């Protein structure tokens, strides 16, 4: 029986934003003057996000829009659990991934660091322009 995929895009935006260590206020600042922390909070509460906004947020978070649209936390936890905890034959089972999960985590971490540096630079420029 195939399980119907239930994706909450707003919650996924929140997950990616938090992984990057970005506050709602910072995302609002990046989205433009029409945005506030409250509006970002409301966005993150929405199950389905308009494509133009989704693409704009994805660009700011430096992730593909498809990642926000398709990320299923339950499924990811299930895959990780099954991948690293199946010791039925006495060995850890590693399915044939097309990528190395550790390399992907390092890539994500490096992107997060780069984005954090960029955010700090922007905030410093903003502070300097107000002085």
PyMOL commands that set and color helices and strands:
alter all, ss='L'
color gray80, all
select helices_A, chain A and resi 9-19+24-31+37-45+51-61+65-70+73-85+101-130
alter helices_A, ss='H'
color red, helices_A
deselect
rebuild
show_as cartoon
